[in-house]
Structures are given as structure tokens and as C-alpha cells.
Amino acid sequence: MSDVVRLEYRNVTMRFEERSGKSLTAVEGVSLAVGDGEVVSLIGPSGCGKSTLLNIGSGLCAPSEGEAFVDGERVEGPNAHVAFMLQKDLLLPWRTVLENVMFGVEIQGIPLAERKRRAQALLENFHLFEFAGHYPHQLSGGMRQRVALARTLAIDPTVLLLDEPFSAVDAQTRMVLQRELAQTLKREGKTALLITHDLLEAVTLSDRVLVMSRRPGRIIEEIRIDVPGRDDPIARRQEPKVNDYVGRLMERLDISHIEAVGAPA
């Protein structure tokens, strides 16, 4: 990990009040750090608090105990240093592809000429330039996710929080999007924390994988991925050690005994 820490959680605990009046602890005592330019995946059973951690890091909610930091500053609300990409693309149907990509920088108050320059460059990178004038309903699911990723990057964040961004697309499209994401993160030197239930995705996209326990979620293991080619996950799949890492993660998660529960993921 780089000596420069971009994202950090210090002894974070999150509790939710249920309708019955009882308190539910989603995550407990979580401490982790993600270095500059590093990609870290967070895996664990459903309901262990993975998405809760991303919500805290993005400033959408405050922890019950502990603190989160971005670039050394305590997270006290949403800020321009962090971008959040969800499972659904959430594109605005009344805006064109170009206008959707410009949406975040428009909110930031960036002048129109610069908004267009950033958006057009990203659409070119993601092979979407010819669709700049199209509307979301005219695009395939994979293309919509590309637009969502371009919108995420347009604000030029320091840290990307990615909550299963490719879970809604087919396997072939998913591999293409994984490679585009990996190449973009490498090229732009971005830092990312990724939630995924796909163990192969976690291994091929990441420098490290953090394993969480069942609720209340805690970090129970850190696995460093010592395999070359993080910028090309499709090629990385061919490395013999990748299957060993996936097998190790399966054993650590004890998948045969994991039960989905109805709580924050």
C-alpha cells in the first residue's frame, strides 16, 4: 500500500434502530486504509455491512462510533473528493448521454465549456462518443453502465466507491466493463474501494481483498493479490494463482453455510 492514505476508517461501528425499538449493529470496530492508487475489494456475506461502510465513506451517513477520513480530512458529509457508483446506473431519462455525464460537474458549478470537454473526453475513452446525443432508453445495459462510470469519473474524484457496479449486466459485458474500469483506474491513478460478491472479480481487479464476517461485520482477513496485470483483469484470469486466491476466499467465507439476511449489505 502507498504511504499516502486516501481513504481510512478508524474503529467504525454502525447501529440502526429497528421498529421494535431494538438496536441492530451492522458493522463493528472496522478499521481499514486504502492507499493512493490502490484498488481494494470488500467481500462478505449479505447483510454484513459492506454497503453501510461505503455510505459512511461517501458522507451519506455518520457512524455511531469511530470516524472515516478522505485525504486526511474527517468525513462529515458528501464532498467532491469522493464519487459513488451503485448497482443501478440511475441515469436521468430526460437527459442525453452527454448531459448525463456532465450532471455531476454541473452541480459543482464547472463552466459549460469545461463540462463538455471532460464529458466528451470520457465518452471517447469509453467508446460512446457517437452516442452522445442518445437518451438512456436507446442504450444497452452495458452502455448505460459505461455512461454511469463516465459520469462518476467526470467530477475527477480522489476516491471511487463502487457498490457492485456490474452486477446487473451479462457475464460477457461484465468482463469488458471490468477491463475498462481497471484500465481507467490505472491510467488516472484513482483509488477505489469495491464491493462485490463475485470472488473472481475481487481477485482480478484488486491489489488487496478484505473479508468481512457475518453481521455485525468485522474485517476478519486481508489477502494481498500477488498477481501481475491488475490493469487487465481478463488477462489476469489466466494466471494460475488466481484460482488459488478464489479458493482461499471461498474457504474463508465458508460459502456453504452463508445465509442471506434482510439487512443492509
N, C-alpha and C positions, 0 to 999 in steps of 0.2 A: 504494500500500500504506500502511496505517496506520503511524504512528510506533511503535505498540505491537506488538511481535512476540510472537505466541502460540506458534508452532512454528518451530523452527530446526534445521537440520542443518549442521554445520561440518566440511567436508572428510571426509565419511564414506566409508569403504571397508569392504566385507564380503566375506570369503573363506570358502569351505566346503571341508572336506576330503572328497574322494571316496574310494570304497572302494579304489581303486587306490593311494591314498596321495598322489595329486596334489592340488594346491590349485586350486579354481575361484573366480575373482573375479567376484562377481555385480554389485557396484557399486563404482565407484572415484572417489574425490575429489569426492563430491557435496556441494555447499553450496547451501542454499536457505532462504528465510524466508517465512512466511505471517503476514500482519498481522491484527490484531484485526478480526473480522467479515468477513474475506476468504474467498473460495472459490477454490481453485487446483486445476486438474486436471493430472494427471500421465499422459502418454501415451508410448507407445514400443512397440517390437516385443516379442513374447512372449519371456520369459527375460531381459529386460534389468534386472531387479531392482526393479521397481516395488513389488511386494508385500513384498519384503525391506525396503524403506525404511519402509513402514507398520509392519512388525513391530518395527523398531528404534524408531520414534517412539512406539509403544504400550508399549515396555518388555518385549516378549516375547523379544527377543534383543538382545545387545550388539554393537555394530560391532567389527570387527577393528581399525579405526583411526578416529579422529575422534570426534565427540560429537553427541548430539541434546539439544535443550532444549525444555521446555514451560513457558511463563510465566517464562522466565529460569532455571529450575531444570534441572540436568542430569538426563536420564532414566536412571534406574538400575534400573527395574522398573516394573510396572504401577502406575498411580496414578489417582485419582478425577478428575483433570482431563481425562483422555482417554477417549473412547469409540470402539470399533472395531466397524464393521458390515461383515459379509462377504457374499459372493455368496449363500450359503445362509442361510435365516432362523434355523436352529438352535434353533427353539422347542422347549421341553420338552413332549413329547406328553401327559404326565400332569398338566400344569397348565393351568388355564383361561387365556383371553386376558388377563384382569385379573391373574392370578397370574404369568403370563409377563412382563408389563410391569413388575410390581413386583419381579422377581427381582434386578435389579442393586442397587436401593436396599435390598432386604432384606439382601443381602450387606454393604452399607455400614453396617447397623445402624440405619437410619432407623426411627423408631417406626411402628407399623402404621397409625395414622390418617393420618400424612403420606404414607406409601407409597400408600395408597388415594387420597388427594387428588390426588397427582401423576399416578398411573396413570389415574384417571377423567378428569382434565382432558385428558390426551393422547389418550385414546380418543375423547373428544368432538371434539377438533380433527381427528382422522383419520377421523371418521365411523364409528367402530367401537363406540360406547358400547353399542348394543343387542346386540353380540356378546360382551360382557364375560364371560359365563358359558359361552361355547362353548369347545371344545377345538380345537387346531390342525388336526386331520384334518377338521373341519367347515368349514374356510375355503378360499377360493380362493387361488391362488398370490400374487395381488396383495394380498389381505387379509393374508396371512401376512407379507409384506414390510412392510406398514404396521405390523403389530404389532411386528416386529423394529425398525423405526425408532422407534416409541414407546418400546420398551424401552431403546434406545440413548440417547434424549433424557431418560429418566426420572432418570438419575443427575446431570443438569444439568452436563454436561461443558463445559469451555472449548473443547476441540478435538475435532472428529469426524474420524476416519479411515475412509474409505469405499472398500472394495475391490470395485468393480463391483457395487454393491448391487442393481441392477435387471436384470442380465444374464439372469436365469432366467425373466423374465416376457415376455408378448407385447408387441408394439410399442404397441398402444393403451394397455394398462395401464402400460407403461413411461412414456409421456408424462404420464399422470395422476400417477404417483408422482414423476416429476421435478418437476412443478409443486408438489406437496405438500411435497417436500423443500426446494425453493427458497423457498417462502413461509415455511416454518418457520425456515430458516436466517436469513432476513431479519428475521422477526418477533422471534426470540430473540437476534439478534446473534451467532450462533455462527460460529466459524472452522472451515473444513473443507479437508481435502486429499483429493481424489477420484481414484481410479484408474478409467480407462475405456478401452475400445478403440473406443467409439463417438465419432467425431470431432464429430458434431453435438451430442451430449450434452455433450462437453467445452466446446464453444463457447457453448452456450446456458445452461449452469449456472454458468459461471466468470467471475471477474474477470481471471484470467490462466491460460494453458496453458503448461506446461513440457514440452518434448520431450526424450526420452531416446534415446541411441544404442543400438545393439546391445551385447550383453554384451562387456566389462564396462560396465554402464550409467553414462553420464555425462549431465549436462544440457547439451544442445547448442543449445537456443534457448528463449527466453522470449517469448511472444506475449501482449500485453495486449489484451483484448477490449473495444474501444471501441464498444459497442452498448448502448443503454438497455434497461431491463427485465429485469435479472437475476432478479428475483423472479417472473417469469412466462415460463418457457422456451418455452411453447407460442406465446405472442405474439412472443417474441424470434425464433423461427424465421422469421417473416415479414419480418424486416429484411433488406434486400438485401446488407448487408455480411457477414451470417452465412455465406453461400455462399463469399464470398471468403476468409474465415478458414479454412473447411473445406478449400478448395482449396489454400491455403498449407500447411496441416498435411499434406495428402496428399503434396504435393511434398517437404516436409521429411522425411517418413518414408520416401519412395520405396517406397510400398506394393507395387509390382510386384516388388520384389526382397526383400521381407521373408520370412524363413523361420522357421517356428515351431521352437523347440528345447526339448528336455526339461530345463528348469532352472527355478529359482524365478522367478516372474513379478513 
